[in-house]
Amino acid sequence: MPTIRLFGKDIEMKVEEKIIKLFGKRISPQTALNNNKKLQHYNRCIILPPPYMSAAIHFVGGSQPVYIGRKRAEESDVNLNLSRFFIPATYITKLLNDLNALDREKMNDKGLKVSVMDPQGNFHSMNFTRWKSLRRFVFNRGWNKLVLDNGLQKGDTVDLWHFKTPSVQPCFAINIIKNN
């Protein structure tokens, strides 16, 4: 059984494989994640977080995870001197549509405080902001801790979800698939 560490406590998770529909076929989420060609059309299906991550989201009162997208970590995403994670521009429309109007306004002004859950179930406080000069959106101010805690390296695959919680801060979940 997989174990996650949440609030300093190890929790064993019962894994139940959920089935999703992708282009009319019933497949497991892992099969969907492994098939890059079908992932290019992620907006046609629902991609769920891995079962242990779904359980952790539920454990903290979270619900309605929305898959934002996938990207390979670049050198600039793992460079501790830069301390930021670029979010691909193609994902921004979907992400902004999932935020409320007040959060979108805050994000454009000086940034929005967010919580980002890593694959171990640990939350990291970060800033989600738009860099107007580069016309890019980033997670920063706290990104380095996630990189170090999870051994994120250039070439690793990062999946991103946004989910709702009773808290005031928007929450995100990041799954890391190590580059073998």
Phi, psi and chi 1 to 4 in degrees:
 res  aa     phi    psi   chi1   chi2   chi3   chi4
   1 MET       -  134.5 -110.9 -172.8 -101.8      -
   2 PRO   -69.1  148.6   10.8  -14.1      -      -
   3 THR  -120.2  135.9  -57.7      -      -      -
   4 ILE  -117.9  154.4   63.9  168.3      -      -
   5 ARG  -104.7  117.9 -174.1  166.3 -158.3   75.8
   6 LEU  -131.7  121.6 -164.8   58.6      -      -
   7 PHE    54.0   40.2  -54.0  114.7      -      -
   8 GLY    77.2    8.6      -      -      -      -
   9 LYS  -122.0  132.6 -173.8  176.1  179.6 -178.4
  10 ASP   -78.9  129.4  -72.1  -27.4      -      -
  11 ILE  -126.2  125.8  -58.9  170.6      -      -
  12 GLU   -82.2  133.4  -75.1 -167.5   15.3      -
  13 MET  -108.9  131.3  -54.1  -54.9  -57.5      -
  14 LYS   -79.1  124.0 -179.0 -180.0  176.9 -173.5
  15 VAL   -95.0  122.8  177.0      -      -      -
  16 GLU  -119.8  122.2  -68.2 -177.7   21.0      -
  17 GLU   -75.1  119.2 -173.4   73.4   12.0      -
  18 LYS   -91.8  146.2  -65.1 -162.4 -179.1 -141.9
  19 ILE  -106.4  135.4  -57.9  -61.8      -      -
  20 ILE  -120.4  163.2   61.5  173.4      -      -
  21 LYS  -100.8  128.7  -91.6 -166.9  162.7 -179.3
  22 LEU  -131.4  113.6 -176.3   62.2      -      -
  23 PHE    52.3   42.2  -55.4  116.4      -      -
  24 GLY    82.6   -5.2      -      -      -      -
  25 LYS  -106.8  143.7  -66.2 -177.7 -179.5  177.1
  26 ARG   -87.9  120.2  -66.6  170.6   47.5   90.4
  27 ILE  -140.7  162.4   59.7  172.2      -      -
  28 SER   -78.7  155.3   72.6      -      -      -
  29 PRO   -58.1  -35.9  -23.6   31.6      -      -
  30 GLN   -64.6  -38.8 -169.0   59.0   45.3      -
  31 THR   -62.7  -41.4  -58.6      -      -      -
  32 ALA   -62.7  -41.9      -      -      -      -
  33 LEU   -67.9  -30.6  -69.9  173.3      -      -
  34 ASN   -80.4  -13.7  -70.6  -22.8      -      -
  35 ASN  -102.3   91.9 -169.0  -30.2      -      -
  36 ASN   -60.8  -34.0  -75.6  -29.2      -      -
  37 LYS   -62.8  -44.4 -172.1  171.5 -176.5  179.8
  38 LYS   -71.1  -28.7  -71.0  179.5 -177.3  173.0
  39 LEU   -66.0  -25.3  -93.5  176.9      -      -
  40 GLN   -62.5  -18.3  -67.9  170.3    0.5      -
  41 HIS  -113.5   39.9  -55.9  -73.9      -      -
  42 TYR   -60.6  -23.7   70.6   90.7      -      -
  43 ASN   -72.3   -7.1   59.6  -19.0      -      -
  44 ARG   -93.0   -2.0  -64.7 -176.0 -170.9  173.6
  45 CYS  -145.4  174.1   66.3      -      -      -
  46 ILE  -105.3  121.2  -63.4  172.0      -      -
  47 ILE  -108.1  117.4  -63.3  178.7      -      -
  48 LEU   -89.2  152.5  -58.0  172.0      -      -
  49 PRO   -62.5  160.0  -16.8   26.7      -      -
  50 PRO   -55.1  153.2  -21.0   29.7      -      -
  51 PRO   -53.4  -41.9  -26.5   34.3      -      -
  52 TYR   -65.9  -33.1   63.7   87.5      -      -
  53 MET   -74.8  -39.4 -170.5  170.2  -87.4      -
  54 SER   -59.4  -41.3  -69.9      -      -      -
  55 ALA   -64.5  -41.1      -      -      -      -
  56 ALA   -66.0  -40.1      -      -      -      -
  57 ILE   -61.4  -46.5  -70.7  169.3      -      -
  58 HIS   -63.0  -39.7 -179.4   73.5      -      -
  59 PHE   -59.3  -35.0 -177.0   77.3      -      -
  60 VAL   -92.4   11.6  -62.6      -      -      -
  61 GLY    85.9   12.6      -      -      -      -
  62 GLY   -81.4  157.6      -      -      -      -
  63 SER  -156.4  171.2   63.2      -      -      -
  64 GLN    53.6   54.6  -57.9  172.2    0.6      -
  65 PRO   -65.6  133.1   20.4  -26.3      -      -
  66 VAL  -115.2  121.7  174.0      -      -      -
  67 TYR   -71.2  123.6 -176.0   67.0      -      -
  68 ILE   -93.4  -45.1  -58.3  -58.3      -      -
  69 GLY   161.4 -176.9      -      -      -      -
  70 ARG  -130.3  143.5  168.1  178.6  -85.6 -165.9
  71 LYS  -151.8  154.8   91.7  172.1 -118.8 -172.5
  72 ARG   -84.5  133.9  -70.0 -121.1 -174.7 -109.8
  73 ALA   -65.8  130.1      -      -      -      -
  74 GLU   -97.0  167.4  -58.3  167.2   15.9      -
  75 GLU   -54.0  -42.0  177.2   62.0   36.1      -
  76 SER   -67.0  -23.9   61.2      -      -      -
  77 ASP   -76.9  -23.8  -65.2  -38.8      -      -
  78 VAL  -111.2   -3.0  -61.4      -      -      -
  79 ASN   -73.2  114.6 -175.7  -33.5      -      -
  80 LEU   -66.5  -20.3  -62.0 -179.4      -      -
  81 ASN   -74.6  -22.2  -66.2  -38.9      -      -
  82 LEU   -94.1  -33.0  -61.9  176.6      -      -
  83 SER    50.4   56.0 -175.3      -      -      -
  84 ARG  -162.6  157.2   53.3  104.3  177.5  109.2
  85 PHE  -123.6  113.4  177.8   73.6      -      -
  86 PHE   -73.3  131.8  -85.8  136.3      -      -
  87 ILE   -98.6  125.7  -61.7  169.8      -      -
  88 PRO   -55.3  138.3  -25.1   34.8      -      -
  89 ALA   -57.9  -31.1      -      -      -      -
  90 THR   -66.7  -17.7   54.6      -      -      -
  91 TYR   -93.9  -12.6  -57.6  153.4      -      -
  92 ILE   -64.9  -42.5  -67.6  -56.3      -      -
  93 THR   -57.5  -47.0  -58.1      -      -      -
  94 LYS   -63.9  -40.6 -172.5  170.1 -172.0  173.2
  95 LEU   -66.6  -46.4 -155.6  155.8      -      -
  96 LEU   -64.5  -35.9  -67.6  177.8      -      -
  97 ASN   -64.3  -25.7  -72.5  -19.9      -      -
  98 ASP   -86.4  -12.7 -155.9   43.4      -      -
  99 LEU   -91.9  152.5  -65.2  175.3      -      -
 100 ASN   -79.0  167.5   64.8   43.7      -      -
 101 ALA   -60.9  -39.3      -      -      -      -
 102 LEU   -64.3  -43.2 -179.4   59.9      -      -
 103 ASP   -64.9  -39.9  -73.1  -17.5      -      -
 104 ARG   -61.9  -40.0  -76.3 -167.6  -59.0  -90.1
 105 GLU   -66.1  -45.2 -174.4  178.3  -47.4      -
 106 LYS   -60.0  -42.0  -75.2 -179.2 -170.4  175.2
 107 MET   -62.1  -39.0 -171.8 -165.8   56.6      -
 108 ASN   -74.3  -25.7  -77.7  -38.0      -      -
 109 ASP   -76.3  -80.5  -72.7  -17.7      -      -
 110 LYS  -125.4    9.1   50.7 -171.8  165.9 -178.5
 111 GLY   107.5  160.7      -      -      -      -
 112 LEU  -119.9  128.5 -179.7   63.5      -      -
 113 LYS   -73.4  127.9  -61.4  -72.4 -179.0 -154.3
 114 VAL  -133.8  161.9  -62.0      -      -      -
 115 SER  -111.4  133.0  -67.6      -      -      -
 116 VAL  -120.6  119.7  179.7      -      -      -
 117 MET   -88.0  131.1 -179.0  176.5   34.8      -
 118 ASP   -90.4  176.1   66.9   18.7      -      -
 119 PRO   -63.1  -17.0  -22.8   31.5      -      -
 120 GLN   -87.8   -4.0  -60.0  174.6   48.3      -
 121 GLY    89.8    6.6      -      -      -      -
 122 ASN   -87.4  141.2  -61.4  -44.7      -      -
 123 PHE   -98.2  140.3  -79.2   88.7      -      -
 124 HIS  -123.2  126.5  -58.5  -93.6      -      -
 125 SER   -77.8  132.0  -67.0      -      -      -
 126 MET  -142.9  174.3  -68.3 -174.1 -159.1      -
 127 ASN  -112.1  131.5 -160.7   40.6      -      -
 128 PHE  -109.5  117.4  176.2   51.7      -      -
 129 THR  -144.7  164.7 -170.2      -      -      -
 130 ARG  -105.3  124.0  178.8  177.8  179.6 -131.9
 131 TRP   -88.4  102.4  -75.1   -2.3      -      -
 132 LYS   -62.0  -37.3  -66.9  174.9 -176.2  163.7
 133 SER   -62.1  -35.7   59.7      -      -      -
 134 LEU  -101.8   -6.8  -62.6  175.5      -      -
 135 ARG    53.6   44.9  -65.7 -175.6  174.5  170.4
 136 ARG  -128.1  153.4  -58.9  -75.4  -56.7  -98.2
 137 PHE  -108.0  141.3  -69.7   82.6      -      -
 138 VAL  -141.7  154.7  -62.5      -      -      -
 139 PHE   -97.3  130.9  -73.6  133.2      -      -
 140 ASN  -146.7 -170.7   60.3    5.1      -      -
 141 ARG    49.1   69.2  -66.0 -170.6 -171.2  147.7
 142 GLY   131.9  -11.1      -      -      -      -
 143 TRP   -62.6  -39.6  176.5 -108.3      -      -
 144 ASN   -58.3  -38.1  -80.6   -6.0      -      -
 145 LYS   -62.1  -41.9 -177.3  157.6  176.6   29.5
 146 LEU   -63.5  -42.3 -173.5  141.8      -      -
 147 VAL   -59.3  -49.4  169.2      -      -      -
 148 LEU   -67.4  -45.4  -68.3  170.2      -      -
 149 ASP   -63.0  -28.0  -71.8   -3.3      -      -
 150 ASN  -111.7    3.7  -67.7  -83.0      -      -
 151 GLY    59.2   34.1      -      -      -      -
 152 LEU   -63.3  130.5 -177.9   62.7      -      -
 153 GLN  -129.1  160.2  -63.1  177.4  -18.1      -
 154 LYS   -55.3  133.8  177.1 -177.5  173.8 -177.8
 155 GLY    96.1  -18.1      -      -      -      -
 156 ASP   -65.9  151.8  -70.1  -13.2      -      -
 157 THR   -95.5  134.7  -58.5      -      -      -
 158 VAL  -119.8  122.3  177.1      -      -      -
 159 ASP  -104.0  140.7  -75.8  -37.8      -      -
 160 LEU  -126.6  131.5  177.0   65.3      -      -
 161 TRP  -124.1  151.4  -73.3  -93.2      -      -
 162 HIS  -112.0  139.7  175.0 -105.8      -      -
 163 PHE  -141.9  159.2   63.1   95.5      -      -
 164 LYS   -90.8  142.8  -48.8  -82.3 -171.6 -146.2
 165 THR  -139.8  165.4   63.3      -      -      -
 166 PRO   -68.8  -14.8  -16.8   26.4      -      -
 167 SER   -71.2  167.2   76.9      -      -      -
 168 VAL   -75.5  -35.6  177.8      -      -      -
 169 GLN   -75.3  139.0  -77.5 -173.2  -24.0      -
 170 PRO   -64.6  147.1  -20.7   31.4      -      -
 171 CYS  -122.4  146.1  -67.6      -      -      -
 172 PHE  -130.4  157.0  -66.1   87.2      -      -
 173 ALA  -128.0  135.9      -      -      -      -
 174 ILE  -120.6  126.4  -72.8 -177.0      -      -
 175 ASN  -106.9  138.4 -171.6   38.6      -      -
 176 ILE  -115.7  125.7  -61.9  169.4      -      -
 177 ILE  -108.7  113.4  -57.9  166.7      -      -
 178 LYS   -66.6  139.5  -59.8  -55.7  -89.2  178.0
 179 ASN   -78.4  117.8 -178.3   17.3      -      -
 180 ASN   -81.6      -  -67.0  -24.8      -      -
